Protein backbone atom coordinates (compact mmCIF):
# COMPACT_ATOMS: atom_id res chain seq x y z
CA UNK A 1 0.00 0.00 0.00
CA UNK A 2 2.82 2.46 0.74
CA UNK A 3 4.27 2.09 -2.75
CA UNK A 4 0.96 3.27 -4.15
CA UNK A 5 0.77 6.17 -1.71
CA UNK A 6 4.32 7.31 -2.43
CA UNK A 7 3.95 7.05 -6.19
CA UNK A 8 0.76 9.09 -6.08
CA UNK A 9 2.10 11.76 -3.75
CA UNK A 10 5.80 12.08 -4.54
CA UNK A 11 5.20 15.05 -6.84
CA UNK A 12 2.76 16.75 -4.46
CA UNK A 13 4.55 19.48 -2.54
CA UNK A 14 1.51 21.02 -0.87
CA UNK A 15 0.30 18.19 1.32
CA UNK A 16 -0.85 19.74 4.57
CA UNK A 17 -2.57 16.80 6.23
CA UNK A 18 -1.52 13.17 6.12
CA UNK A 19 -3.77 10.54 7.67
CA UNK A 20 -3.44 6.78 7.67
CA UNK A 21 -6.87 5.46 8.61
CA UNK A 22 -7.30 2.21 10.49
CA UNK A 23 -9.57 0.88 7.74
CA UNK A 24 -6.58 0.87 5.37
CA UNK A 25 -5.23 -2.13 7.30
CA UNK A 26 -1.61 -1.05 6.96
CA UNK A 27 0.77 -3.67 8.23
CA UNK A 28 4.09 -1.92 7.64
CA UNK A 29 5.81 1.00 9.30
CA UNK A 30 5.52 4.50 7.91
CA UNK A 31 8.14 4.88 5.15
CA UNK A 32 10.93 7.30 6.02
CA UNK A 33 10.76 8.91 2.56
CA UNK A 34 7.50 10.59 3.55
CA UNK A 35 9.48 12.81 5.90
CA UNK A 36 11.81 14.10 3.19
CA UNK A 37 9.08 15.85 1.24
CA UNK A 38 9.77 19.48 0.47
CA UNK A 39 6.55 20.99 1.85
CA UNK A 40 7.40 23.78 4.31
CA UNK A 41 3.94 24.88 5.42
CA UNK A 42 1.78 23.76 8.34
CA UNK A 43 1.21 20.01 8.44
CA UNK A 44 -0.80 17.58 10.54
CA UNK A 45 -0.06 13.86 10.65
CA UNK A 46 -2.49 11.26 11.95
CA UNK A 47 -1.25 7.70 12.28
CA UNK A 48 -3.15 4.59 13.18
CA UNK A 49 -0.33 2.10 12.87
CA UNK A 50 3.38 1.80 13.56
CA UNK A 51 5.81 3.85 15.63
CA UNK A 52 6.76 7.46 15.07
CA UNK A 53 10.04 7.57 13.13
CA UNK A 54 12.75 9.93 14.37
CA UNK A 55 12.86 11.36 10.83
CA UNK A 56 9.62 13.12 11.66
CA UNK A 57 11.81 15.92 13.00
CA UNK A 58 12.70 16.71 9.36
CA UNK A 59 9.25 18.29 9.09
CA UNK A 60 10.15 21.60 10.66
CA UNK A 61 6.65 23.01 10.19
CA UNK A 62 4.72 20.12 11.76
CA UNK A 63 1.81 21.60 13.72
CA UNK A 64 0.02 18.48 14.95
CA UNK A 65 0.84 14.83 15.54
CA UNK A 66 -2.12 12.61 16.37
CA UNK A 67 -2.01 8.87 17.00
CA UNK A 68 -5.57 8.09 17.95
CA UNK A 69 -7.52 4.87 18.60
CA UNK A 70 -4.65 2.76 17.33
CA UNK A 71 -5.06 -0.74 18.71
CA UNK A 72 -1.96 -1.91 16.81
CA UNK A 73 0.65 0.15 18.65
CA UNK A 74 2.62 -1.48 21.45
CA UNK A 75 5.18 1.11 22.48
CA UNK A 76 6.26 3.42 25.25
CA UNK A 77 5.26 7.05 25.17
CA UNK A 78 8.94 7.88 24.75
CA UNK A 79 8.96 5.83 21.51
CA UNK A 80 5.96 7.79 20.28
CA UNK A 81 7.35 11.27 21.03
CA UNK A 82 10.90 11.46 19.66
CA UNK A 83 13.14 13.90 21.54
CA UNK A 84 13.81 15.67 18.24
CA UNK A 85 10.25 17.03 18.24
CA UNK A 86 11.05 19.41 21.09
CA UNK A 87 12.91 21.59 18.57
CA UNK A 88 9.81 22.14 16.41
CA UNK A 89 8.37 25.47 17.60
CA UNK A 90 5.41 25.07 15.23
CA UNK A 91 4.18 21.89 16.94
CA UNK A 92 1.02 22.87 18.81
CA UNK A 93 -0.82 19.59 19.33
CA UNK A 94 0.33 16.14 20.49
CA UNK A 95 -2.54 13.70 20.84
CA UNK A 96 -2.06 10.01 21.60
CA UNK A 97 -5.43 9.07 23.07
CA UNK A 98 -7.34 5.81 23.05
CA UNK A 99 -4.48 3.53 22.06
CA UNK A 100 -4.68 1.14 25.04
CA UNK A 101 -1.16 -0.23 24.49
CA UNK A 102 1.01 2.88 24.88
CA UNK A 103 2.78 2.62 28.23
CA UNK A 104 5.64 4.11 30.21
CA UNK A 105 5.97 7.56 31.70
CA UNK A 106 5.70 10.97 30.06
CA UNK A 107 9.22 11.69 28.75
CA UNK A 108 11.04 14.69 30.25
CA UNK A 109 11.49 16.38 26.87
CA UNK A 110 7.72 16.93 26.60
CA UNK A 111 7.99 19.50 29.40
CA UNK A 112 10.40 21.53 27.23
CA UNK A 113 7.80 21.99 24.47
CA UNK A 114 6.56 25.36 25.75
CA UNK A 115 4.79 26.03 22.43
CA UNK A 116 2.34 23.12 22.93
CA UNK A 117 -1.32 24.07 23.21
CA UNK A 118 -2.84 20.57 23.38
CA UNK A 119 -1.33 17.50 25.06
CA UNK A 120 -3.69 14.52 25.18
CA UNK A 121 -2.57 11.04 26.21
CA UNK A 122 -5.89 9.83 27.63
CA UNK A 123 -6.96 6.19 27.35
CA UNK A 124 -3.58 4.48 27.41
CA UNK A 125 -1.60 2.73 30.16
CA UNK A 126 0.79 5.59 30.93
CA UNK A 127 2.33 5.38 34.41
CA UNK A 128 4.35 7.68 36.63
CA UNK A 129 3.67 11.11 38.04
CA UNK A 130 2.64 14.35 36.41
CA UNK A 131 5.93 16.25 36.60
CA UNK A 132 5.95 19.75 38.14
CA UNK A 133 7.74 20.79 34.93
CA UNK A 134 4.26 20.78 33.35
CA UNK A 135 4.36 24.43 34.44
CA UNK A 136 6.76 25.08 31.54
CA UNK A 137 3.92 24.50 29.06
CA UNK A 138 2.75 28.11 29.33
CA UNK A 139 0.66 28.00 26.13
CA UNK A 140 -1.22 24.83 27.09
CA UNK A 141 -5.00 25.13 26.70
CA UNK A 142 -5.85 21.42 27.05
CA UNK A 143 -4.15 18.76 29.16
CA UNK A 144 -5.75 15.33 29.12
CA UNK A 145 -4.14 12.41 30.93
CA UNK A 146 -7.34 10.63 32.01
CA UNK A 147 -7.83 6.85 31.91
CA UNK A 148 -4.22 5.87 32.53
CA UNK A 149 -2.30 4.50 35.54
CA UNK A 150 -0.68 7.72 36.74
CA UNK A 151 0.02 8.25 40.45
CA UNK A 152 1.03 10.94 42.93
CA UNK A 153 -0.44 14.37 43.46
CA UNK A 154 -1.30 16.94 40.85
CA UNK A 155 1.52 19.50 40.83
CA UNK A 156 0.74 23.02 42.04
CA UNK A 157 2.36 24.32 38.84
CA UNK A 158 -0.89 23.47 37.03
CA UNK A 159 -2.40 26.47 38.79
CA UNK A 160 0.01 28.81 37.02
CA UNK A 161 -1.05 27.73 33.52
CA UNK A 162 -3.23 30.75 32.74
CA UNK A 163 -4.17 29.55 29.23
CA UNK A 164 -5.37 26.15 30.48
CA UNK A 165 -9.12 25.72 29.90
CA UNK A 166 -9.42 21.92 29.88
CA UNK A 167 -7.83 19.61 32.46
CA UNK A 168 -8.85 15.94 32.43
CA UNK A 169 -7.14 13.68 34.96
CA UNK A 170 -9.90 11.19 35.86
CA UNK A 171 -9.52 7.40 36.06
CA UNK A 172 -5.96 7.46 37.35
CA UNK A 173 -4.47 6.79 40.76
CA UNK A 174 -3.84 10.45 41.67
CA UNK A 175 -4.36 11.68 45.22
CA UNK A 176 -7.28 14.05 45.77
CA UNK A 177 -5.23 17.22 46.34
CA UNK A 178 -5.93 19.79 43.63
CA UNK A 179 -3.55 22.68 43.00
CA UNK A 180 -4.70 26.15 44.05
CA UNK A 181 -6.03 28.21 41.18
CA UNK A 182 -8.54 30.99 40.97
CA UNK A 183 -11.65 29.78 39.19
CA UNK A 184 -13.19 33.25 38.94
CA UNK A 185 -12.86 33.51 35.16
CA UNK A 186 -13.40 29.86 34.30
CA UNK A 187 -16.61 28.50 32.82
CA UNK A 188 -16.89 25.19 34.60
CA UNK A 189 -20.10 23.19 34.43
CA UNK A 190 -21.23 19.90 35.86
CA UNK A 191 -21.02 18.40 39.31
CA UNK A 192 -18.22 17.10 41.49
CA UNK A 193 -18.39 13.80 43.24
C-alpha positions as a LaTeX table, in Angstrom:
\begin{tabular}{lrrr}
\hline
Residue & $x$ (\AA) & $y$ (\AA) & $z$ (\AA) \\
\hline
Unk1 & 0.00 & 0.00 & 0.00 \\
Unk2 & 2.82 & 2.46 & 0.74 \\
Unk3 & 4.27 & 2.09 & $-2.75$ \\
Unk4 & 0.96 & 3.27 & $-4.15$ \\
Unk5 & 0.77 & 6.17 & $-1.71$ \\
Unk6 & 4.32 & 7.31 & $-2.43$ \\
Unk7 & 3.95 & 7.05 & $-6.19$ \\
Unk8 & 0.76 & 9.09 & $-6.08$ \\
Unk9 & 2.10 & 11.76 & $-3.75$ \\
Unk10 & 5.80 & 12.08 & $-4.54$ \\
Unk11 & 5.20 & 15.05 & $-6.84$ \\
Unk12 & 2.76 & 16.75 & $-4.46$ \\
Unk13 & 4.55 & 19.48 & $-2.54$ \\
Unk14 & 1.51 & 21.02 & $-0.87$ \\
Unk15 & 0.30 & 18.19 & 1.32 \\
Unk16 & $-0.85$ & 19.74 & 4.57 \\
Unk17 & $-2.57$ & 16.80 & 6.23 \\
Unk18 & $-1.52$ & 13.17 & 6.12 \\
Unk19 & $-3.77$ & 10.54 & 7.67 \\
Unk20 & $-3.44$ & 6.78 & 7.67 \\
Unk21 & $-6.87$ & 5.46 & 8.61 \\
Unk22 & $-7.30$ & 2.21 & 10.49 \\
Unk23 & $-9.57$ & 0.88 & 7.74 \\
Unk24 & $-6.58$ & 0.87 & 5.37 \\
Unk25 & $-5.23$ & $-2.13$ & 7.30 \\
Unk26 & $-1.61$ & $-1.05$ & 6.96 \\
Unk27 & 0.77 & $-3.67$ & 8.23 \\
Unk28 & 4.09 & $-1.92$ & 7.64 \\
Unk29 & 5.81 & 1.00 & 9.30 \\
Unk30 & 5.52 & 4.50 & 7.91 \\
Unk31 & 8.14 & 4.88 & 5.15 \\
Unk32 & 10.93 & 7.30 & 6.02 \\
Unk33 & 10.76 & 8.91 & 2.56 \\
Unk34 & 7.50 & 10.59 & 3.55 \\
Unk35 & 9.48 & 12.81 & 5.90 \\
Unk36 & 11.81 & 14.10 & 3.19 \\
Unk37 & 9.08 & 15.85 & 1.24 \\
Unk38 & 9.77 & 19.48 & 0.47 \\
Unk39 & 6.55 & 20.99 & 1.85 \\
Unk40 & 7.40 & 23.78 & 4.31 \\
Unk41 & 3.94 & 24.88 & 5.42 \\
Unk42 & 1.78 & 23.76 & 8.34 \\
Unk43 & 1.21 & 20.01 & 8.44 \\
Unk44 & $-0.80$ & 17.58 & 10.54 \\
Unk45 & $-0.06$ & 13.86 & 10.65 \\
Unk46 & $-2.49$ & 11.26 & 11.95 \\
Unk47 & $-1.25$ & 7.70 & 12.28 \\
Unk48 & $-3.15$ & 4.59 & 13.18 \\
Unk49 & $-0.33$ & 2.10 & 12.87 \\
Unk50 & 3.38 & 1.80 & 13.56 \\
Unk51 & 5.81 & 3.85 & 15.63 \\
Unk52 & 6.76 & 7.46 & 15.07 \\
Unk53 & 10.04 & 7.57 & 13.13 \\
Unk54 & 12.75 & 9.93 & 14.37 \\
Unk55 & 12.86 & 11.36 & 10.83 \\
Unk56 & 9.62 & 13.12 & 11.66 \\
Unk57 & 11.81 & 15.92 & 13.00 \\
Unk58 & 12.70 & 16.71 & 9.36 \\
Unk59 & 9.25 & 18.29 & 9.09 \\
Unk60 & 10.15 & 21.60 & 10.66 \\
Unk61 & 6.65 & 23.01 & 10.19 \\
Unk62 & 4.72 & 20.12 & 11.76 \\
Unk63 & 1.81 & 21.60 & 13.72 \\
Unk64 & 0.02 & 18.48 & 14.95 \\
Unk65 & 0.84 & 14.83 & 15.54 \\
Unk66 & $-2.12$ & 12.61 & 16.37 \\
Unk67 & $-2.01$ & 8.87 & 17.00 \\
Unk68 & $-5.57$ & 8.09 & 17.95 \\
Unk69 & $-7.52$ & 4.87 & 18.60 \\
Unk70 & $-4.65$ & 2.76 & 17.33 \\
Unk71 & $-5.06$ & $-0.74$ & 18.71 \\
Unk72 & $-1.96$ & $-1.91$ & 16.81 \\
Unk73 & 0.65 & 0.15 & 18.65 \\
Unk74 & 2.62 & $-1.48$ & 21.45 \\
Unk75 & 5.18 & 1.11 & 22.48 \\
Unk76 & 6.26 & 3.42 & 25.25 \\
Unk77 & 5.26 & 7.05 & 25.17 \\
Unk78 & 8.94 & 7.88 & 24.75 \\
Unk79 & 8.96 & 5.83 & 21.51 \\
Unk80 & 5.96 & 7.79 & 20.28 \\
Unk81 & 7.35 & 11.27 & 21.03 \\
Unk82 & 10.90 & 11.46 & 19.66 \\
Unk83 & 13.14 & 13.90 & 21.54 \\
Unk84 & 13.81 & 15.67 & 18.24 \\
Unk85 & 10.25 & 17.03 & 18.24 \\
Unk86 & 11.05 & 19.41 & 21.09 \\
Unk87 & 12.91 & 21.59 & 18.57 \\
Unk88 & 9.81 & 22.14 & 16.41 \\
Unk89 & 8.37 & 25.47 & 17.60 \\
Unk90 & 5.41 & 25.07 & 15.23 \\
Unk91 & 4.18 & 21.89 & 16.94 \\
Unk92 & 1.02 & 22.87 & 18.81 \\
Unk93 & $-0.82$ & 19.59 & 19.33 \\
Unk94 & 0.33 & 16.14 & 20.49 \\
Unk95 & $-2.54$ & 13.70 & 20.84 \\
Unk96 & $-2.06$ & 10.01 & 21.60 \\
Unk97 & $-5.43$ & 9.07 & 23.07 \\
Unk98 & $-7.34$ & 5.81 & 23.05 \\
Unk99 & $-4.48$ & 3.53 & 22.06 \\
Unk100 & $-4.68$ & 1.14 & 25.04 \\
Unk101 & $-1.16$ & $-0.23$ & 24.49 \\
Unk102 & 1.01 & 2.88 & 24.88 \\
Unk103 & 2.78 & 2.62 & 28.23 \\
Unk104 & 5.64 & 4.11 & 30.21 \\
Unk105 & 5.97 & 7.56 & 31.70 \\
Unk106 & 5.70 & 10.97 & 30.06 \\
Unk107 & 9.22 & 11.69 & 28.75 \\
Unk108 & 11.04 & 14.69 & 30.25 \\
Unk109 & 11.49 & 16.38 & 26.87 \\
Unk110 & 7.72 & 16.93 & 26.60 \\
Unk111 & 7.99 & 19.50 & 29.40 \\
Unk112 & 10.40 & 21.53 & 27.23 \\
Unk113 & 7.80 & 21.99 & 24.47 \\
Unk114 & 6.56 & 25.36 & 25.75 \\
Unk115 & 4.79 & 26.03 & 22.43 \\
Unk116 & 2.34 & 23.12 & 22.93 \\
Unk117 & $-1.32$ & 24.07 & 23.21 \\
Unk118 & $-2.84$ & 20.57 & 23.38 \\
Unk119 & $-1.33$ & 17.50 & 25.06 \\
Unk120 & $-3.69$ & 14.52 & 25.18 \\
Unk121 & $-2.57$ & 11.04 & 26.21 \\
Unk122 & $-5.89$ & 9.83 & 27.63 \\
Unk123 & $-6.96$ & 6.19 & 27.35 \\
Unk124 & $-3.58$ & 4.48 & 27.41 \\
Unk125 & $-1.60$ & 2.73 & 30.16 \\
Unk126 & 0.79 & 5.59 & 30.93 \\
Unk127 & 2.33 & 5.38 & 34.41 \\
Unk128 & 4.35 & 7.68 & 36.63 \\
Unk129 & 3.67 & 11.11 & 38.04 \\
Unk130 & 2.64 & 14.35 & 36.41 \\
Unk131 & 5.93 & 16.25 & 36.60 \\
Unk132 & 5.95 & 19.75 & 38.14 \\
Unk133 & 7.74 & 20.79 & 34.93 \\
Unk134 & 4.26 & 20.78 & 33.35 \\
Unk135 & 4.36 & 24.43 & 34.44 \\
Unk136 & 6.76 & 25.08 & 31.54 \\
Unk137 & 3.92 & 24.50 & 29.06 \\
Unk138 & 2.75 & 28.11 & 29.33 \\
Unk139 & 0.66 & 28.00 & 26.13 \\
Unk140 & $-1.22$ & 24.83 & 27.09 \\
Unk141 & $-5.00$ & 25.13 & 26.70 \\
Unk142 & $-5.85$ & 21.42 & 27.05 \\
Unk143 & $-4.15$ & 18.76 & 29.16 \\
Unk144 & $-5.75$ & 15.33 & 29.12 \\
Unk145 & $-4.14$ & 12.41 & 30.93 \\
Unk146 & $-7.34$ & 10.63 & 32.01 \\
Unk147 & $-7.83$ & 6.85 & 31.91 \\
Unk148 & $-4.22$ & 5.87 & 32.53 \\
Unk149 & $-2.30$ & 4.50 & 35.54 \\
Unk150 & $-0.68$ & 7.72 & 36.74 \\
Unk151 & 0.02 & 8.25 & 40.45 \\
Unk152 & 1.03 & 10.94 & 42.93 \\
Unk153 & $-0.44$ & 14.37 & 43.46 \\
Unk154 & $-1.30$ & 16.94 & 40.85 \\
Unk155 & 1.52 & 19.50 & 40.83 \\
Unk156 & 0.74 & 23.02 & 42.04 \\
Unk157 & 2.36 & 24.32 & 38.84 \\
Unk158 & $-0.89$ & 23.47 & 37.03 \\
Unk159 & $-2.40$ & 26.47 & 38.79 \\
Unk160 & 0.01 & 28.81 & 37.02 \\
Unk161 & $-1.05$ & 27.73 & 33.52 \\
Unk162 & $-3.23$ & 30.75 & 32.74 \\
Unk163 & $-4.17$ & 29.55 & 29.23 \\
Unk164 & $-5.37$ & 26.15 & 30.48 \\
Unk165 & $-9.12$ & 25.72 & 29.90 \\
Unk166 & $-9.42$ & 21.92 & 29.88 \\
Unk167 & $-7.83$ & 19.61 & 32.46 \\
Unk168 & $-8.85$ & 15.94 & 32.43 \\
Unk169 & $-7.14$ & 13.68 & 34.96 \\
Unk170 & $-9.90$ & 11.19 & 35.86 \\
Unk171 & $-9.52$ & 7.40 & 36.06 \\
Unk172 & $-5.96$ & 7.46 & 37.35 \\
Unk173 & $-4.47$ & 6.79 & 40.76 \\
Unk174 & $-3.84$ & 10.45 & 41.67 \\
Unk175 & $-4.36$ & 11.68 & 45.22 \\
Unk176 & $-7.28$ & 14.05 & 45.77 \\
Unk177 & $-5.23$ & 17.22 & 46.34 \\
Unk178 & $-5.93$ & 19.79 & 43.63 \\
Unk179 & $-3.55$ & 22.68 & 43.00 \\
Unk180 & $-4.70$ & 26.15 & 44.05 \\
Unk181 & $-6.03$ & 28.21 & 41.18 \\
Unk182 & $-8.54$ & 30.99 & 40.97 \\
Unk183 & $-11.65$ & 29.78 & 39.19 \\
Unk184 & $-13.19$ & 33.25 & 38.94 \\
Unk185 & $-12.86$ & 33.51 & 35.16 \\
Unk186 & $-13.40$ & 29.86 & 34.30 \\
Unk187 & $-16.61$ & 28.50 & 32.82 \\
Unk188 & $-16.89$ & 25.19 & 34.60 \\
Unk189 & $-20.10$ & 23.19 & 34.43 \\
Unk190 & $-21.23$ & 19.90 & 35.86 \\
Unk191 & $-21.02$ & 18.40 & 39.31 \\
Unk192 & $-18.22$ & 17.10 & 41.49 \\
Unk193 & $-18.39$ & 13.80 & 43.24 \\
\hline
\end{tabular}
